[in-house]
Amino acid sequence: MKSISKILVAIIVLLSFTSCNAQTKNQKTETVKIYGNCGMCKSTIEKAGNLKNQSIVNWDKETKMATISYDSLKTSKEKILKRIALAGYDSDIFLAPNDTYSNLAGCCQYERAEKTIAKMDETKMEMETKDHSMHSDEMTETQETNTLSVVFDTYFSVKDALVKTDGNTASAKATELLSAINKVKMETLKMDVHMVWMKVLENLKAETTSISASKDTKEQRASFISLSESMYKLIKISKQETPTYYQHCPMANDGKGANWLSKEKEVKNPYYGSMMLSCGKTVETIN
Amino acid sequence: MKNIKLNLTAFFGMLLSHFAYAQNVVNYDLTITDTIVNYSGKEKRAIAVNGQIPMPTLTFTEGDIAEIVVHNKLKESTSLHWHGLFLPNKEDGVPYLTQMPIEPSETFTYRFPIIQSGTHWYHSHSGLQEQIGMYGSLVLLKKKDDPTFRKGIDDLPEVPIILSEWTDIKPENVHRMLHNANDWSAIKKGTVQSYSEAIKAGHFKTKLGNEMKRMLAMDVSDVYYDKFLINGKNESQLSQFKGGEKVRLRISNGGASSYFWLNYAGGKMTVVANDGNDVEPLEVDRLIIGVSETYDVVVTIPNEDIAYEFLATPEDRTNSASIYLGNGKIQLKSRMPKLKYFEGMKMMNDMMNMDGSMDDMGMDMSLQKMDMNTVMYPEITGNSEMKMDDKMDHSNHSMKTNQDIVTLNYGMLKAPQPTTLPKDAPVREIQFELTGNMNRYVWSMDNKVLSESDKILIKKGENVRITLYNNSMMRHPMHLHGQDFRVLNGKEEYAPLKNVLDIMPMETDTIEFSANAEGDWFFHCHILYHMMAGMNRVFSTGDYVNPNLPDKKWAYKKLQAESNKFHFMIENDFATNGNDGMAMLQNTRWSIGTEWSLGYHDGHGYETETHIGRYIGKNQWFMPFIGFDWRYRKQNGEIEKNLFGQTNTKDQRAVLSLGAEYTLPMLVKLQGEVFSDGNVRFQLMREDIPLTPRLRWAFMVNTDKEYMTGFKYITTRNIAISTHYDSDMGIGFGATLNY
């Protein structure tokens, strides 16, 4: 009996040793973008990409980035991405077959980067012009800061409207903000900004939409809490020319406290309006 | 110094040189060498020409004189056949039929005028060399002032595409395994269609019915391939093409036994030629290219910054090969879904009579128009076989089945010019029934292999009309050397010209040609392993004197022998209770087999049975034989009594026998034998009942009150783990090795 357990231990040790060994040999890890939406996409993407003793894929549905680790002697990034594309998910190397994409579950029908595949001749010209605008790197650089700063500036307008407890203006400004968000070409963003952008995008859109849909400042303020959180993450990673102040009011949000961003150091609370205009303090200065 | 110079010139000659002389002679030097390739992760032997696989693309213009110098640096003989070309018979490249084999270190020059245009290809016609690298594209361009020159087609940028497949198993072994009904290929392909799989798919009755009709698992192809290749690569890109451009693909199927489905991610394809002959342009979604056929297809690259996948999928859909046309992100084409084999089996059951012949149930099938395999295509018939995969369920629900897919068939092909034969020529009618036996891998015409048939004499100037009926379970790409035939497909005087006719099971097709090419022309199934099994004929105008083949009678005998070779197999079970095994030497009709059972001590005894038999009939279910039994055992003279009351000690015995074997429904073999000592024995036996994809059950029982039952789990191509119980030797465990 004893000898059996000894043998078992020996076998287990041996096995774990070999498996450890296998994992570290020729291992390569890369981060790539894979378009997708939800948890269901995640499992499909990972299932398609994973192959025993060859590759492990971990896709983040927030950032749409996948970490792929693979044995570079046995397989390649291209092979893995090809399998994932054949399961319906685009990447920067492969585009999924159109019929496979349209057979994805409704919630997985992510927005495709290239929507012009099906209509070939009519859209060809458009594609070309788009191409030209993207050729100059400097141009995209300026564009990036421009588009994001438009987002921030519009956010400040929404905030100012809420400070004044002006539901109509807040709603109008939120509509502006939404279009500014939609105009951002995320592929032109820097990698780290891009990652955060992908993470917060959905929230930004959702909260902005609900602010724009309502004229009631109470509802708008509730959405503004979460919107400000996302904006904070975004402004922290993207470099802006002038400092921004991250401010906190401990009483807002039914005593749970809430934050907002401001261009001015002076506290002007967007959650209470004139009632408690100066309640709050600057918790962080973002340069 | 002179030597070096000579060597240098020879060296340059060996390179793919392209000298155009004043007489318009286009010269190629082809040096054939052994090489090592690695397509699948393993290094294997292959054959390269000028150091490359596929062989270099040869390009000529109509009116040129082709001069191709072949240097054979192999250790075996070789040959090159110019597939689809009209040329003098002595240049056709069939060893023992139109020339002597090109022996090792010999140089042979083919020289012939180019009198046609179109996409063709060339390959070795010796043994199985075509499987391991000896295939290449052959492009014949139209002259600029050709009246048939088509603007917008013949002036497009073009790419030769040659499809092929690779197996890590030596082709000689592939061939041998096919003849021995070795199912390793099926295991690798996942197409064993065992009882467990049948039950899972709800098709137990189908499987039972199939075995009742004495059929082995049906498949659309026989060989497992490790890789499929387009121009020698599994995946490649042609990034020179830009968005909006049209490209003409000159596609040849150089595969030894694979049909390929062709699909394109960038929309429809326009078929503009077939087997080197122009056809009226046809827009299709997909087409299947038979073994050795050629198709010219025009595709458009619809977008600037996207490359589009041109996908070649073998008919069994085990894998695929791709070439990407264009630059940028790659737009993939969805893979063809796996075949629903049990649906196909069910259909086969309905079509197969108990006597092994096919019944088309009153449907006149022809010209690929009614593809019975369609029942197996999920993309057409819907995915009834729901995969148990958790996430798959969801996607399957919304899976749209598409009946609007336009698939090319021969009925659609139309020649741009009339192709009628001379009207007043005498007509010669010939009929062929394509026959086969999957179990023993015998493929024949009218149930006769080449070694059982003489040349078919035809007269020069006759119109030969051939009606083919495929009464076998596989499709066959029938190829005629040296001339094109018209396929009578209802297009009247515009019937398309072809040199390969794919004919599906139960189809009847009629082809005709004017016999004006002198000499001996091969007519055969182009599936390499079918050809080597004897599915060939020779059309001969009789009076042709071939300077490359002095003794034609002797040569024909050699040719006949090539496709009726003996195949050897041996198997032994090294078990704890003894050794059981057998060895067999078989060809189309004859079988020489020895079985043995060797114990480890005298008490268990030693026993061998040898049978020499001949298979009779089309289905080869019946085999009379003569035999010899020898046995030694020490059991104190104990007397055994058989069911007929005959006695025998069996302790020491050497007898001759006369008997017969008959395959019963369920593939059970009934053997009856009369021995020279007057004893009679009947025996029922079945080996290799597929319980699961890898588990086989065997049993044997006979009137000597001997019985055996055993299981075998197949682990690799040559090794299985086995256990069996034997009435003589008791229970045993061991390993079965086979070759």
HADDOCK unambig.tbl for C-alpha pairs under 7 A between the chains (distance, minus, plus):
assign (segid A and resid 86 and name CA) (segid B and resid 334 and name CA) 6.32 0.50 0.50
assign (segid A and resid 92 and name CA) (segid B and resid 329 and name CA) 6.56 0.50 0.50
assign (segid A and resid 93 and name CA) (segid B and resid 329 and name CA) 4.93 0.50 0.50
assign (segid A and resid 93 and name CA) (segid B and resid 330 and name CA) 6.11 0.50 0.50
assign (segid A and resid 94 and name CA) (segid B and resid 329 and name CA) 5.55 0.50 0.50
assign (segid A and resid 94 and name CA) (segid B and resid 330 and name CA) 4.62 0.50 0.50
assign (segid A and resid 94 and name CA) (segid B and resid 331 and name CA) 5.96 0.50 0.50
assign (segid A and resid 94 and name CA) (segid B and resid 332 and name CA) 6.81 0.50 0.50
assign (segid A and resid 95 and name CA) (segid B and resid 329 and name CA) 6.74 0.50 0.50
assign (segid A and resid 95 and name CA) (segid B and resid 330 and name CA) 5.76 0.50 0.50
assign (segid A and resid 95 and name CA) (segid B and resid 331 and name CA) 4.60 0.50 0.50
assign (segid A and resid 95 and name CA) (segid B and resid 332 and name CA) 5.99 0.50 0.50
assign (segid A and resid 96 and name CA) (segid B and resid 331 and name CA) 6.45 0.50 0.50
assign (segid A and resid 96 and name CA) (segid B and resid 332 and name CA) 5.76 0.50 0.50
assign (segid A and resid 97 and name CA) (segid B and resid 331 and name CA) 6.63 0.50 0.50
assign (segid A and resid 97 and name CA) (segid B and resid 332 and name CA) 5.10 0.50 0.50
assign (segid A and resid 97 and name CA) (segid B and resid 333 and name CA) 4.93 0.50 0.50
assign (segid A and resid 97 and name CA) (segid B and resid 334 and name CA) 5.16 0.50 0.50
assign (segid A and resid 100 and name CA) (segid B and resid 334 and name CA) 6.50 0.50 0.50
assign (segid A and resid 103 and name CA) (segid B and resid 395 and name CA) 5.93 0.50 0.50
assign (segid A and resid 103 and name CA) (segid B and resid 398 and name CA) 6.04 0.50 0.50
assign (segid A and resid 103 and name CA) (segid B and resid 399 and name CA) 6.00 0.50 0.50
assign (segid A and resid 104 and name CA) (segid B and resid 395 and name CA) 5.95 0.50 0.50
assign (segid A and resid 105 and name CA) (segid B and resid 394 and name CA) 6.85 0.50 0.50
assign (segid A and resid 105 and name CA) (segid B and resid 395 and name CA) 6.29 0.50 0.50
assign (segid A and resid 120 and name CA) (segid B and resid 302 and name CA) 5.37 0.50 0.50
assign (segid A and resid 120 and name CA) (segid B and resid 303 and name CA) 6.45 0.50 0.50
assign (segid A and resid 124 and name CA) (segid B and resid 303 and name CA) 6.52 0.50 0.50
